[in-house]
Amino acid sequence: MYDWANSVYNLVITTTFFPAYYAAVTGLANFPDGITFLGRRFVNTELKDYVLAVGFLVIAFLSPILSSIADYKGNKKNFMRFFCYLGAFSCSLMFFFDKDHITLGLICFMFAGIGFYGSQVFYNSYLPEIAAENDRDRVSAKGFSLGYLGSVLLQMIGFGLVMAMPNNPLPLKLTFLLVGIWWVSFAQITFNALPISPKSERKTKKHGLANGFHELKIVWDQVTHLPVLKRFLGAFFFYSMGVQTVMLVAIDFGIKELKLPNEKLIITAVIIQIVAIIGALGMSKLSAKFGNIKVLLLTVLLWIGVCIAGYFITTETHFYIIASLVGLVMGGIQSLSRSTYSKLMPETKDTASFFSFYDVTEKIAIVIGLFTFGFIEGISTIRNSILSLVIFFILGFVLLIFTLVKQRALQQKI
C-alpha cells in the first residue's frame, strides 16, 4: 500500500504532469535565452536534470546516517514517515509554481524527490522482515504493481481535470496538490500496519552521524566477501544509471523532439504504467522458473534496444511502441532488482543499513546518469543523450554475466 501511496509522485511529478507543466512554463516563449540560475544560463530540461541529481546526492549522503540511527534505535518507521510527509508537502507546494516562481518550483521538485527516495530506503528494508525468501519476488512485484495501478487512477483524475479545463494551468497545479494529499492519506495504511522493532532487538550507539558511514563500511566489508552479491551490485550500479535516467527524462524527449501535446503525453504515461503491471508480475513468474539473474539479463538487453530505438524514433506511433516496451521492462527490472538483493544479502537484523547500501549505490548511479544526460544534451542534443545510456546498460549486462557465472560456480561446489 505504500507503493500505492507514493507511486503517484513517480508518475505525476517525474513522468507526466510536472514535466509537461515545467516545459510550458520554462519554454522558449517565456525564456527565449534559457533559464539563468546561479549566474549561468541553462537549457530548461538540462537544469531540471541537475536539480534532481542534487536531490539524489543529498539522499546518498543522508541515507547511511539515517538508516544507521534507525537500526540502532529501532525507529525506521518514524524516518520513513518524516520523508513521506516531506515529499508530499513539497508536491502540494508545487501548486504555487509559475513563470514568476521558477526557483520555488525547482526547490519543491528537489525536496519532493528527497522525500520520495528517502522514504524508500526504509520502506525497502522491510521486505526481508515481512516476507519469507521464497515470497520476496512475488511480494516485491505485487507492491510495484499496486503502485502502478494507484498512480494510474490519480493520473486519470488529473486527466479529467485537464479535459474539463483545456488550455488552463489550474488542472495541472491542482493535480500537484492532489498528489500530496493522496500520498499522505494512503500512507497511513502502511504506517498503521508495519511493525516497529521490539525493544530486545534495538541497540544503542553514540555518535550517530559518524556511525552511519561506519555501518556502510561494515556492509561493504561483508559485501566484498560475498562474491555473487558483489558482482550483482556492480551490475545494478551500471544498469541503474540507464534505467532511472530513462524513466526520469522520457517525457522530456516526447515534449522536445516529437512536440507531443499534454493529452497524448498523459495517455503515454498511462500505457507505460499499465504495461508495467504486466511486466512486474510477468518477470516475477519468469524468475521463479529461470532464476533472477537470467531474467535480469533479458531485461537489460531489452533496455539496450529501447535506447537504440529511441535515438531513431521520429513519429508519434514509434513513441507509443517504445513507451510500451519501457513499461514492460521498467516494472520487471525494479521489482526484480529489489528482491534479488534481498535474497543475496546475508541474514541480518540491520536490514536498514544493508538497504541503505543498496540505496546509496542506486542514487550515486542516478546522479551520474542524470549529469551525463544533462551535460550531453547541453552540448549537443537530447537524442545523443539517450544513445549514450547504452554504454551503462552494456556494462551492467557484462557484470550480470559475471554474476551468473560466479553463482553457478558456487552452486556446483555445494
C-alpha positions in Angstrom: 0.0 0.0 0.0 2.9 2.4 0.4 3.7 1.7 -3.3 0.1 2.6 -4.0 0.5 5.8 -1.9 3.9 7.2 -3.2 3.9 6.0 -6.8 1.8 9.0 -7.7 4.9 11.0 -7.2 6.8 8.9 -9.8 4.0 9.2 -12.4 2.7 12.7 -11.9 5.7 14.6 -10.7 8.6 13.0 -12.5 6.9 11.5 -15.6 3.9 13.4 -16.9 2.2 16.5 -15.4 5.2 18.3 -13.9 7.5 17.8 -16.9 4.7 19.0 -19.2 3.9 22.0 -17.0 7.6 22.7 -16.5 8.2 22.7 -20.2 5.4 25.1 -20.8 6.4 27.5 -18.0 10.2 27.5 -18.7 10.0 27.1 -22.5 11.3 29.5 -25.2 8.1 31.5 -25.1 8.9 32.7 -21.6 12.7 32.3 -21.5 14.0 32.6 -25.1 17.6 32.7 -24.0 17.3 29.8 -21.5 17.0 29.9 -17.7 19.5 31.9 -15.7 20.3 30.1 -12.4 23.3 30.7 -10.2 24.8 33.1 -12.7 24.7 30.7 -15.7 22.2 30.0 -18.4 20.8 26.5 -18.8 18.6 24.6 -21.2 15.4 24.2 -19.2 15.4 20.3 -19.1 19.1 20.3 -18.5 18.6 22.4 -15.4 15.8 20.1 -14.2 18.1 17.1 -14.5 20.8 18.9 -12.5 18.4 19.9 -9.7 17.1 16.4 -9.4 20.6 15.0 -9.4 21.5 17.3 -6.4 18.5 15.8 -4.6 19.8 12.3 -5.2 23.2 13.4 -3.9 21.6 14.6 -0.7 19.8 11.2 -0.2 23.1 9.3 -1.0 24.7 11.3 1.8 21.8 11.1 4.3 20.6 7.6 3.9 23.6 5.8 5.6 23.4 8.1 8.6 19.6 7.8 9.0 19.5 4.1 8.4 22.2 3.5 11.0 20.3 5.5 13.5 17.1 3.6 12.6 18.8 0.2 13.0 20.2 1.2 16.4 17.1 2.9 17.7 14.5 0.7 16.1 12.6 3.7 14.7 13.0 3.4 11.0 9.2 3.7 10.6 9.5 7.3 12.0 12.1 8.2 9.5 10.0 6.7 6.7 7.1 8.8 7.9 9.2 12.0 8.0 10.4 11.6 4.4 6.9 10.7 3.3 5.5 13.9 4.7 8.4 16.0 3.3 7.8 14.6 -0.2 4.0 15.0 0.0 4.2 18.6 1.3 6.7 19.6 -1.4 4.4 18.2 -4.1 1.5 20.1 -2.8 3.5 23.4 -2.7 4.1 23.0 -6.4 0.6 24.4 -6.7 2.3 27.8 -6.5 4.9 27.2 -9.2 4.6 29.5 -12.2 6.9 31.5 -14.5 7.5 34.1 -11.8 8.5 31.5 -9.2 10.9 29.2 -11.0 13.2 28.8 -8.0 10.3 27.8 -5.8 9.2 25.2 -8.3 12.7 23.7 -8.6 13.3 23.6 -4.8 9.9 21.9 -4.3 10.8 19.5 -7.1 14.1 18.6 -5.4 12.6 18.2 -1.9 9.8 16.0 -3.3 12.5 13.7 -4.8 14.3 13.7 -1.5 11.1 12.8 0.3 10.2 10.0 -2.1 13.6 8.4 -2.3 14.4 9.0 1.4 11.3 7.1 2.5 12.2 4.3 0.0 15.4 3.5 1.9 13.4 2.5 5.0 10.4 1.1 3.1 12.6 -1.4 1.1 14.4 -2.5 4.2 11.1 -4.0 5.5 10.9 -6.6 2.7 13.2 -9.2 4.3 11.4 -8.7 7.6 7.8 -9.2 6.5 8.3 -11.7 3.6 10.0 -15.1 3.5 12.7 -15.6 0.9 10.5 -17.6 -1.4 7.8 -14.9 -1.3 10.0 -11.9 -1.9 9.8 -11.8 -5.7 6.1 -12.1 -5.6 5.6 -9.5 -2.8 8.0 -7.0 -4.4 6.2 -7.4 -7.7 2.8 -7.0 -6.1 4.0 -3.8 -4.4 5.2 -2.3 -7.7 2.0 -3.4 -9.4 -0.2 -1.8 -6.9 1.9 1.3 -7.2 1.4 1.5 -11.0 -2.4 0.9 -10.6 -2.8 3.5 -7.9 -0.8 6.1 -9.8 -2.9 5.5 -13.0 -6.1 6.2 -11.0 -4.8 9.6 -9.9 -3.5 10.2 -13.3 -6.9 9.7 -14.8 -8.4 12.1 -12.2 -5.8 14.7 -13.3 -6.6 13.9 -17.0 -10.3 14.5 -16.3 -9.4 17.9 -14.8 -7.3 18.8 -17.8 -10.1 17.8 -20.3 -12.6 19.8 -18.2 -10.5 23.0 -18.3 -8.4 22.8 -21.5 -5.6 25.4 -22.0 -5.7 26.3 -18.4 -2.7 25.6 -16.0 -5.0 25.2 -13.0 -5.8 21.5 -13.6 -2.1 20.6 -13.6 -1.5 22.7 -10.4 -4.5 21.0 -8.7 -3.0 17.6 -9.6 0.2 18.5 -7.8 -1.9 19.3 -4.7 -3.8 16.0 -5.0 -0.5 14.1 -5.2 0.5 15.3 -1.7 -3.0 14.5 -0.3 -3.1 11.1 -1.9 0.4 10.2 -0.7 -0.1 11.2 2.9 -3.6 9.7 3.1 -2.9 6.2 1.8 0.5 6.0 3.6 -1.4 5.9 6.9 -2.5 2.3 6.0 1.2 1.3 5.8 2.2 3.2 8.9 -0.5 1.5 10.9 0.4 -2.0 9.7 4.2 -2.0 9.6 5.9 -3.3 12.8 8.4 -1.5 14.9 11.5 -3.3 16.2 11.0 -4.9 19.6 13.0 -3.3 22.4 15.0 -6.5 22.8 16.4 -6.0 19.2 17.2 -2.3 19.5 20.7 -1.2 20.0 22.2 2.0 21.5 25.1 3.7 19.8 26.6 7.1 20.3 27.9 9.4 17.5 25.1 8.5 15.0 26.5 10.8 12.3 29.9 9.1 12.1 28.4 5.7 12.8 26.2 5.8 9.7 29.2 5.7 7.4 30.9 3.2 9.8 27.9 1.0 9.2 28.2 1.5 5.5 31.8 0.4 5.7 30.8 -2.7 7.7 28.2 -3.6 5.0 30.9 -3.0 2.3 33.3 -5.3 4.1 30.6 -8.0 4.2 29.7 -7.5 0.5 33.4 -7.9 -0.6 33.3 -11.4 1.0 30.0 -12.3 -0.9 31.2 -12.7 -4.5 27.7 -13.1 -6.0 26.3 -10.1 -4.2 29.4 -8.0 -5.0 29.1 -8.7 -8.7 25.3 -8.1 -8.7 25.7 -4.7 -7.0 28.3 -3.7 -9.7 25.8 -4.7 -12.4 22.9 -2.9 -10.6 25.1 0.2 -10.3 25.6 0.5 -14.0 22.2 -0.5 -15.4 20.5 1.7 -12.8 22.3 4.7 -14.4 20.4 3.9 -17.5 17.1 2.7 -16.1 16.4 5.5 -13.8 17.6 8.2 -16.2 15.3 7.0 -19.0 12.3 6.9 -16.6 13.1 10.5 -15.5 13.6 12.0 -18.9 11.4 10.0 -21.3 8.6 12.5 -21.3 11.0 15.4 -21.9 12.0 13.6 -25.1 8.4 13.4 -26.2 7.9 17.1 -25.5 11.1 18.4 -27.1 11.7 16.1 -30.0 8.2 15.0 -31.1 6.2 18.0 -29.8 3.5 15.8 -28.3 0.6 17.7 -26.6 -0.1 17.2 -22.9 -3.1 14.9 -23.5 -1.0 12.5 -25.5 1.8 12.5 -23.0 -0.7 11.6 -20.3 -2.1 8.8 -22.4 1.5 7.6 -23.0 2.2 7.6 -19.2 -0.9 5.6 -18.6 0.1 3.0 -21.2 3.5 2.7 -19.5 2.0 2.2 -16.1 -0.5 -0.5 -17.2 2.1 -2.4 -19.1 4.5 -2.1 -16.1 2.0 -4.0 -14.0 2.2 -6.9 -16.5 6.0 -6.6 -16.6 6.4 -6.7 -12.9 4.2 -9.7 -12.4 5.5 -11.5 -15.5 9.1 -11.1 -14.6 8.3 -12.4 -11.1 6.9 -15.6 -12.7 9.8 -15.9 -15.1 12.3 -15.5 -12.3 10.6 -18.4 -10.4 11.2 -20.6 -13.5 14.6 -19.4 -14.9 16.2 -17.6 -11.9 16.6 -13.9 -11.2 19.9 -13.2 -12.9 18.8 -14.8 -16.2 15.7 -12.7 -16.3 17.6 -9.6 -15.4 19.9 -10.3 -18.3 16.9 -10.4 -20.6 15.5 -7.1 -19.3 18.8 -5.3 -19.7 19.1 -6.5 -23.3 15.6 -5.0 -23.9 16.7 -1.7 -22.3 19.6 -1.6 -24.7 17.1 -2.0 -27.5 14.9 0.8 -26.1 17.8 3.3 -26.1 18.9 2.5 -29.6 15.4 2.6 -30.9 14.8 5.9 -29.0 17.6 7.6 -30.9 15.9 6.8 -34.2 12.2 7.4 -33.5 10.6 10.3 -35.4 6.8 9.6 -35.2 4.1 9.5 -32.5 3.5 5.8 -33.3 7.1 5.0 -32.7 7.0 6.8 -29.4 4.0 4.8 -28.2 5.6 1.5 -29.2 8.8 2.4 -27.3 6.8 3.6 -24.3 5.1 0.2 -24.1 8.4 -1.6 -24.2 9.7 0.8 -21.5 6.7 -0.1 -19.3 7.3 -3.8 -19.8 10.9 -3.7 -18.7 10.5 -0.9 -16.1 8.3 -2.8 -13.7 10.2 -6.0 -14.1 13.7 -4.7 -13.5 12.8 -2.6 -10.5 10.9 -5.2 -8.6 13.3 -8.0 -9.5 16.4 -6.0 -8.5 15.0 -5.3 -5.1 14.0 -8.9 -4.4 17.3 -10.2 -5.9 19.3 -8.0 -3.5 17.2 -9.2 -0.5 17.9 -12.8 -1.5 21.6 -12.4 -1.9 22.2 -10.3 1.2 23.2 -12.3 4.4 20.7 -12.8 7.2 20.9 -9.8 9.4 18.8 -7.7 11.8 20.4 -4.5 10.4 18.3 -4.5 7.3 18.1 -0.7 7.1 21.8 -0.5 6.9 22.0 -3.1 4.1 19.3 -1.4 2.1 20.9 1.9 2.7 24.0 0.5 0.9 21.7 -0.6 -1.9 20.0 2.8 -2.0 23.3 4.7 -2.0 24.5 2.5 -4.9 21.4 3.4 -6.9 21.4 7.1 -6.0 25.0 7.6 -7.0 24.3 5.8 -10.2 21.3 8.1 -10.9 23.4 11.2 -10.2 26.0 10.0 -12.7 23.3 9.1 -15.2 21.4 12.5 -14.9 24.6 14.6 -15.0 25.8 12.7 -18.1 22.4 13.0 -19.8 22.1 16.7 -18.9 25.7 17.5 -19.9 25.4 15.8 -23.3 22.1 17.5 -24.0 23.7 20.8 -23.1 26.5 20.5 -25.6 24.6 18.5 -28.4 21.1 17.0 -28.5 18.7 15.0 -26.3 18.9 12.2 -28.9 22.6 11.8 -28.3 22.0 11.8 -24.5 19.6 8.8 -25.0 22.1 6.9 -27.1 24.9 7.5 -24.6 22.9 5.5 -22.0 23.6 2.3 -24.0 27.1 2.3 -22.5 25.8 2.0 -19.0 23.5 -0.9 -19.9 26.2 -2.8 -21.7 28.5 -2.6 -18.6 25.6 -3.8 -16.4 24.9 -6.7 -18.8 28.5 -7.8 -18.7 28.6 -7.7 -14.9 25.4 -9.7 -14.7 27.0 -12.4 -16.8 29.9 -12.5 -14.3 27.4 -12.7 -11.5 25.6 -15.7 -13.2 28.9 -17.4 -13.8 30.0 -17.0 -10.2 26.7 -18.1 -8.9 26.8 -21.3 -10.9 30.4 -22.0 -9.8 29.4 -21.7 -6.1 26.3 -23.9 -6.6 28.5 -26.6 -8.2 30.8 -26.6 -5.2 27.9 -27.1 -2.9 
